[in-house]
Amino acid sequence: MKNIPILDLQLEYKYMKDDIDTAIKRCLEHQKWILGPEVKELEDKIAQYLGVKHCIGCSSGTDALVLSLRALAIKLKGKEYFDKTDEIITTPFTFTATGDAILRAGATPVFVDIDLDTYTIDSNKIREYLNMSKNVAGIIPVHLYGHPANIDDILQIAKEYNIFVVEDVAQAFGGMWDNKKLGSLGTTGCFSFFPSKNLGSFGDGGMVSTNDDELAEIIRMLIKHGGKDKYNVDHIGYNARLDTLQAAIILAKFDHIDDFNERRRKIARLYTEGLKEIKWLKTPIEKEKAYHVFHQYTILLTGKNREEIQERLKQQGISTMVYYPYPLHKMKVFINNGMKVYGSLQNSEYAAKNVLSLPIEPLYDEKTIYKVIEKLSEM
């Protein structure tokens, strides 16, 4: 049997080759490598797509989070960084960057548990913690695996307590909640264009979306060393610009994003139907109001050993991945540099031990997906 990688970027390149090659050739001809025309074109296109006033390209999804939080500290506190007494609530079941950005912005991450149906932050736990603490500055919900967090509840809570919401949309480009694009609902939205994302570049890249004019202006300064004039700066900034070449590649791929997301959704339906009779696993769901873009199709193993299942699938040439084996509150970086934990975080810990992501390349045909289903059904 031919190997089935979890994602096949070579297949995608061949599919879009002419568009991508043309985009790269255009950059070679104009030689405007730093903040070239493709960067602004991409910012404008994505702003229109999301329905927001501003999009600012940056060097990675991680930097998008850091830039958002730094800009919020400058706007809200008149300081370069938050204080350690400032708390920002997020989920421990996410990539390190979500929590690390909070540390890098000077604040203290507060980890609350997830809803095990969606793997996203439990809004009830957010409210419970806010009833205990007066130091919360904001919330970072993560739209994990492509499924939206319960943004209605989160925005209502944020409004009641007058705190910000930074959406981590790294895994959910094109996803929606109640027909509104993710990244358009919070104070800012933070996107990653890492190659494996639904809309990925050929390296690192990111973007911040916002309707706040002041935040947009501050972020544009921060990506260029901290000032409008790089020789006379206002803030502690970064060299965090989006590369022109990456912007050109993302532009070429952008025209395919809605089609590819629909292909992912079709594959997810095939998996869910094909795996529904297997008693030792739980398939992902899509909540009402949610438009899940399935960056990952992640099952929960409820009655089998994950390492054994992974190894047996590997022997059949089927790749799988674990996102994420260690919840953030178990990592040294947060233990050593400051964090708070609310409650037992039992759902996050259970998910970390039992989730498994299956191949979800949007260009795979039905036969390939049925092969994965067949092999899982035999175990």
C-alpha positions in Angstrom: 0.0 0.0 0.0 1.2 3.5 -0.8 2.1 5.5 2.2 -0.5 8.0 3.4 1.2 11.1 5.1 -1.0 13.2 7.4 -0.5 16.1 4.9 1.0 16.1 1.4 2.4 19.5 0.6 4.1 18.2 -2.6 0.7 17.2 -3.9 -0.7 20.6 -3.1 2.2 22.4 -4.8 1.7 20.4 -8.0 -2.0 21.3 -7.9 -1.2 25.1 -7.7 2.2 25.0 -9.4 1.4 27.5 -12.2 0.0 30.1 -9.8 2.8 29.7 -7.3 5.6 29.8 -9.8 4.1 32.9 -11.4 3.9 34.6 -8.0 7.5 33.8 -7.2 8.6 34.9 -10.7 6.9 38.3 -10.2 9.0 38.8 -7.0 12.2 37.9 -8.8 11.4 40.5 -11.4 10.5 43.4 -9.0 13.1 42.6 -6.3 11.2 44.4 -3.6 11.9 41.9 -0.8 11.0 43.9 2.3 7.3 44.9 2.5 6.9 44.6 -1.2 3.6 45.1 -3.0 2.4 41.5 -2.3 2.3 42.2 1.5 -0.2 45.0 1.3 -2.2 43.1 -1.4 -2.5 40.1 1.0 -3.4 42.3 3.9 -6.1 44.0 2.0 -7.5 40.8 0.6 -7.6 39.0 3.9 -9.1 42.1 5.6 -11.9 42.1 3.0 -12.3 38.3 3.4 -12.6 38.5 7.2 -14.7 41.7 7.1 -12.3 43.7 9.3 -10.7 47.2 9.0 -7.1 46.1 9.4 -4.8 43.2 8.7 -1.1 43.4 9.5 1.2 40.8 8.1 4.0 39.6 10.5 6.7 37.0 10.7 4.8 34.1 12.4 1.6 33.2 14.2 3.6 33.3 17.5 4.6 36.9 16.8 1.0 37.7 15.9 0.1 36.8 19.5 3.0 38.6 21.0 2.4 41.8 18.9 -1.3 41.8 19.8 -0.6 41.5 23.5 2.2 44.1 23.4 0.0 46.5 21.6 -2.8 46.0 24.1 -0.4 46.7 27.0 0.7 49.9 25.3 -2.9 51.0 24.6 -4.5 49.9 27.9 -1.7 50.5 30.4 0.5 53.0 28.7 3.4 50.7 29.3 5.6 48.5 27.0 4.6 45.3 28.8 1.9 44.0 31.2 2.8 43.3 34.8 3.0 39.8 36.4 -0.1 40.8 38.3 -2.0 41.1 35.0 -3.7 37.7 34.2 -4.6 36.4 30.8 -6.9 33.4 30.7 -6.3 30.7 28.1 -6.4 26.9 27.5 -3.6 24.6 28.5 -4.5 22.3 25.5 -2.8 24.2 22.7 0.6 24.8 21.2 3.2 26.3 23.4 3.1 29.6 21.6 -0.3 30.6 23.0 0.9 30.6 26.6 4.5 31.6 25.8 3.1 34.8 24.2 1.5 35.8 27.5 4.8 35.4 29.3 6.7 37.3 26.6 4.1 40.2 27.0 4.9 40.3 30.7 1.6 38.9 32.0 0.7 35.7 33.9 -1.1 32.9 32.0 -4.1 31.4 33.8 -5.0 28.0 32.5 -8.6 26.8 32.7 -10.0 23.5 31.4 -11.5 22.6 28.0 -14.8 21.3 26.7 -13.9 17.7 25.8 -16.4 17.8 22.9 -14.6 20.5 21.0 -11.2 20.6 22.7 -11.6 24.4 23.1 -11.7 26.5 26.3 -14.7 26.0 28.6 -16.4 29.3 28.8 -18.1 28.3 32.1 -14.7 27.9 33.7 -13.7 31.3 32.4 -16.6 32.9 34.2 -15.9 30.9 37.4 -12.4 32.2 37.5 -13.4 35.8 36.8 -15.7 35.6 39.8 -12.6 34.9 41.9 -10.0 37.2 40.4 -10.0 41.0 39.8 -6.7 40.9 37.9 -7.8 39.5 34.6 -6.9 41.7 31.6 -8.0 39.4 28.8 -8.8 36.0 27.3 -7.1 34.1 24.5 -9.5 31.4 23.2 -7.9 29.0 20.7 -10.0 27.7 17.8 -8.3 24.3 18.1 -8.1 21.9 15.2 -10.3 24.3 13.2 -13.3 24.2 15.5 -14.4 27.6 16.9 -14.4 28.2 20.6 -17.7 29.2 22.0 -17.1 32.8 21.0 -20.6 34.1 21.9 -20.2 33.2 25.5 -16.6 34.5 25.6 -17.4 37.8 24.0 -20.4 38.3 26.4 -18.1 37.5 29.4 -15.5 39.9 28.1 -18.1 42.6 27.7 -19.3 42.1 31.3 -15.9 42.3 32.8 -14.4 44.9 30.4 -11.5 42.7 29.2 -10.1 42.0 25.8 -10.3 38.9 23.6 -7.4 37.8 21.4 -8.5 35.0 19.1 -5.9 32.4 18.3 -6.9 31.4 14.8 -3.7 29.7 13.9 -5.5 26.4 13.0 -8.8 27.8 11.7 -8.3 30.1 8.7 -11.7 30.4 7.0 -13.6 28.9 10.0 -16.8 30.7 11.1 -19.0 31.1 14.1 -22.6 32.0 13.3 -21.5 32.8 9.7 -18.9 35.3 10.9 -15.3 34.7 10.1 -13.0 33.7 13.0 -10.5 36.5 13.6 -13.2 39.1 13.1 -14.9 38.7 16.4 -12.4 39.5 19.1 -10.3 42.6 19.9 -7.7 41.0 17.6 -7.3 37.8 15.6 -4.0 36.0 15.3 -3.2 33.8 12.3 -0.3 31.5 11.3 0.8 30.8 7.8 3.1 27.9 8.9 3.4 25.5 5.9 1.0 22.9 7.4 -1.8 25.3 8.1 -5.0 25.4 6.0 -3.5 28.5 4.3 0.2 28.0 4.6 3.3 29.6 3.2 6.7 28.1 2.3 8.2 29.1 5.6 7.0 31.2 8.6 4.4 33.9 8.4 1.5 35.3 10.4 -1.1 38.1 10.5 -3.0 40.2 13.0 -6.6 41.3 12.3 -8.4 44.0 14.1 -11.1 46.7 13.9 -9.2 48.9 16.4 -7.3 51.7 14.6 -5.0 52.4 17.5 -4.0 48.8 18.0 -3.3 48.5 14.2 -1.1 51.6 14.3 0.9 50.3 17.3 1.3 46.8 15.7 2.6 48.3 12.5 5.2 50.1 14.5 6.1 47.1 16.5 6.8 44.9 13.5 9.3 47.5 12.3 11.5 47.9 15.4 8.9 50.0 17.2 8.4 53.2 15.3 7.0 54.8 12.2 10.5 55.9 11.5 13.0 53.1 12.1 15.7 55.6 12.9 13.6 57.2 15.7 11.4 54.7 17.4 8.7 54.9 20.1 8.5 51.4 21.5 10.5 48.2 22.2 9.9 46.6 18.8 10.8 43.6 16.7 12.0 42.8 13.2 8.7 40.9 12.6 7.7 41.8 9.1 5.9 39.4 6.8 8.3 38.4 4.0 7.4 39.5 0.5 8.0 36.1 -1.0 5.9 34.4 1.6 3.1 36.9 1.0 3.2 36.2 -2.7 2.9 32.4 -2.1 0.1 32.9 0.3 -1.7 35.1 -2.3 -1.4 32.4 -4.9 -2.8 29.8 -2.4 -5.5 32.1 -1.1 -7.8 31.6 -4.1 -8.0 27.9 -3.1 -8.7 28.3 0.6 -12.5 28.0 0.6 -12.4 25.0 -1.8 -9.7 23.3 0.3 -11.7 23.9 3.5 -14.7 22.3 1.9 -12.6 19.3 0.8 -11.4 19.0 4.4 -15.0 19.0 5.6 -15.9 16.3 3.1 -13.1 14.1 4.3 -14.2 14.7 7.8 -17.7 13.5 6.9 -16.3 10.4 5.3 -14.3 9.6 8.5 -17.1 10.3 10.8 -19.5 8.1 8.9 -16.9 5.3 8.4 -15.7 5.3 12.0 -19.1 5.6 13.8 -19.4 1.9 14.7 -16.0 1.7 16.4 -16.7 1.7 20.1 -13.2 2.5 21.3 -12.9 5.9 19.7 -14.9 9.2 19.6 -15.1 11.2 16.4 -15.0 15.0 16.4 -18.2 17.0 16.4 -19.3 20.3 15.0 -21.4 22.4 17.4 -24.3 24.5 16.3 -23.2 27.8 14.9 -19.7 26.4 14.2 -18.2 26.0 10.7 -15.3 23.6 11.4 -12.4 23.7 8.9 -10.7 20.6 10.1 -7.1 21.7 10.3 -6.9 18.3 12.0 -9.3 15.4 12.1 -8.7 14.3 15.7 -10.2 11.2 17.3 -10.3 10.5 21.0 -9.2 7.0 21.9 -11.5 5.8 24.7 -10.6 2.1 24.9 -7.3 1.5 23.1 -3.6 2.3 23.7 -2.6 5.3 21.6 1.0 4.2 21.0 -0.2 0.8 19.9 -2.7 2.2 17.5 -0.1 4.6 16.1 2.4 1.9 15.6 0.0 -0.5 13.9 -1.1 2.3 11.5 2.5 3.2 10.8 3.2 -0.4 9.8 0.4 0.0 7.3 2.0 3.2 5.9 -0.5 5.5 7.6 0.9 8.6 9.3 -0.8 10.0 12.4 0.2 12.8 14.8 -0.5 13.8 18.4 -1.5 17.4 19.0 -0.6 17.9 21.9 1.0 15.3 24.2 1.8 17.8 27.0 -0.6 20.4 28.3 1.0 23.7 28.9 0.7 23.6 32.7 3.0 20.6 32.8 5.8 22.4 30.9 8.9 23.7 32.7 8.6 27.1 30.9 5.3 27.9 32.7 6.2 26.2 36.0 9.5 28.2 36.1 8.3 31.5 34.8 4.9 31.9 36.4 1.4 30.6 35.8 -1.9 30.0 37.5 -4.1 27.0 37.3 -7.8 27.0 37.9 -9.4 23.7 38.7 -8.1 20.2 38.0 -7.7 20.6 34.2 -8.7 16.9 33.9 -10.2 17.2 30.5 -7.0 18.8 29.1 -4.9 16.1 30.7 -7.2 13.3 29.4 -7.2 14.8 25.9 -3.4 15.1 25.9 -3.1 11.4 26.7 -5.7 10.1 24.2 -6.1 12.3 21.1 -4.9 11.1 17.7 -5.0 13.1 14.4 -5.6 11.2 11.2 -4.5 12.1 7.6 -6.6 15.1 6.3 -4.9 16.2 3.1 -7.6 18.1 1.2 -6.5 16.5 -2.2 -6.8 12.9 -1.0 -9.5 10.9 -2.8 -12.2 8.9 -1.1 -10.2 5.7 -1.7 -7.4 6.9 0.4 -9.7 7.9 3.3 -11.5 4.6 3.1 -8.2 2.8 3.4 -7.5 4.6 6.7 -11.0 3.8 7.9 -10.5 0.1 6.9 -7.3 -0.2 8.8 -8.7 1.4 12.0 -11.8 -0.9 11.8 -9.6 -4.0 11.7 -7.9 -3.1 15.1 
